[in-house]
Amino acid sequence: MKAIYWDTSTEWIIIEIFEIEIDESGDPSSKPTSRVIYSFKEYLPRVASTGLVSLIQEAMAKANISKPDWIFVAKGPGSFTGIRIAVATARNLSQLWEIPCMGIDTLGIYANYFAGRFPHDKIAIVLDGKMSKYFVHFVESEPEKISSVPKEMLQTTLDLKWEEIEPLLTKDWKVFSHTEIPIPHIQFKEDYPGLTGIPIESYWNHDFINQAKETHQFHYETLLPKYMRETYATKPIPKS
């Protein structure tokens, strides 16, 4: 079985195709395995709105598949336009291909990606959310130890002002950012996150697939963007 993933939450476009092997016998002790058969990561500002579908078609052609069995998409937070495009494309192709689709928190993907590469470090993801605020996500492998970040903030995507974030980011944290921030950090362009840090094969066991088919849990109509803030697209229309 094959799954495709894309992310346009920032000015980068990420497309990955995975091949997942599962035991169709239903043996609960069997563990699925996955491998990346195609990976595209490129800085392409203002291209997603017109070029994402073409890049997906090119990816599938190079991976030699006519359609995937599953769609994973980074659903935000991030660029409002980028998130809208990624989610709308996933909904449309899920409906066209008649396959399930799943949205995953964008900063959760990034945090897990880098946590997998630095398993003994505290990971902080910080993105410029505009409007003088930032999207931030902390991952602490040993939360029971004393930390500068309150436990309720761990592994939760937050929308904070810089003066709220800076006191939390002590030298113990390894900080990653797509944008420039006023403290030492590692730029995404050195190693842009993909879906590798998320154990997607865990979704591909026999029972999960059957349940998804029966309940339509990952139907395209249930996939919604994670904007974090109200916008003209999410605010209710006032009654006259």
Order of alpha helices (4+ residues) and beta strands (2+ residues): beta-beta-beta-alpha-beta-alpha-beta-alpha-beta-beta-beta-alpha-beta-beta-alpha
